[in-house]
Amino acid sequence: MALSQQPLDLDTLSDLGFEPELIKFLLAFIGSNHPGKQENIYHNLDHTLEVANLFSVIISQFGLDNKWKVLGFLAGLLHDLDPERVPNTPPSVERTIQYLENNSEIKAIIDHLCAVFGFTPKQTYTLILATDYSPNPPERKSKWGKFVSECEIHFDKRDVYTAKSLGEILAYADKSATYIQPIDVVVKRIKGLALELRTVNDSQHPTDKEMLNGTVRFLQDEVYNIDLCGYLPPEYQEIFRQTLDFFIR
């Protein structure tokens, strides 16, 4: 079953310490603050849930306390929460964090979870920085450097390594969750990303075809040939292989 067909496991979240009513409210809040026609874009609500699901799948392979699992899961749910973005454009990490800091409803949820599990709002925002991807390698390196620097500021020294590892897992889930979907969903989502980029750049490029043609390189460099791929269940790794074969053909 593809991730987009899997609802968040409320029993598992309850076992981690989430109150069922809180997670339902959080999901409703996130769902109501995703602008644009959800079926036409890449960064839609399904993508958000897929990222949070995949993070949970990967993190379950590590013997970490619930505190870290919940922190990363929460960052995954919030990482694209940018209701003020122009419809059909990508979310902005900077705007997302600003929104989280200033919206009283979501701030109250974050503060509550921080009090229950022992992390901080700044640590939540720091992990979201790990998802600030750029296709430009120097810019991508700079963004990752900012994430690492913020880890060193907002986490205790003994926890910096764990924080960076959580960021690596979350960033990987963000880049790869789409490609464990049925191939028709994958193709539609890639075309949705092309639409977002054309809209934000006020350009005719990238075309759908250009975006689809670039997928093989992205999958090879950022998804399939990455150590974290080995922590996925075998069925997910097989879906990755099938998706890669589809684009190679």
Phi, psi and omega in degrees: 000132180289155183301322182294344178268358182256114173291160175298135183281099184294329178295317178296317178296323177296321177297328178286343179118003176286130170289131183307318181293328180292315181293325177295317178296318180298315180295321178295321180295315180296316181298327182277356183240027172254103184283161177094168177283109190301329182283349185255353187240166177279309186274069180253184182296322178303316179301316180301313181293323178297319180296314179297319178298313184292321175304315181297321179298314182290314186294337179294344179280351183248145182275062182260153176294158179303328179309313184286324178297316181290319179302311180292321179297316179298316178300322177297318179293329186262352196295337179244020182282093185221071187293345181270359178293152175296132179309142179069026171236160180291153174288160178245127179300320180298315179293322179302310182296319178299319179296316180297326181285337190245344179275121188295324182293308183288329177297320179296321179294313180299314180299321179296312181295324177298318180294322182288318190256346173092018171253184186235160175303318181298325177293323176297313180296323180298316179296325177299327178302333181295340181269005183279080186275144171229139176288346179273116186305313178299319179293322178297320178296320179295317179296320179293323177298322177296317178301312181298318179298318179293325175301317182291337179275316193258355176243148173301152183306320182291345184252358184297317180299316178298317180298316179295323178294318176300318178298320179297318180293316180296317178298320179295317178299321181295320182283332192251341189302325180301327191272010171250023179258165172306146190298329178293326176291318179302311182297316180296321181292321178297318176297326177295323177293320177300319177298316180300315182291322177296320182293313184290330180267356184049055187221164174272000181235150002282143173287166176303317182296317179298319181293317179295321180294332180277357186290324181302310181299317179298313181299317181293315187277329191245345187237301191280316184267046181238140183305322183297338177302329180291346179269359179277152173303149182306324182293327177289320177298323178293321177297319176304314181299316180295320179295316179298317179299322180300315184281333175293322178294000000 
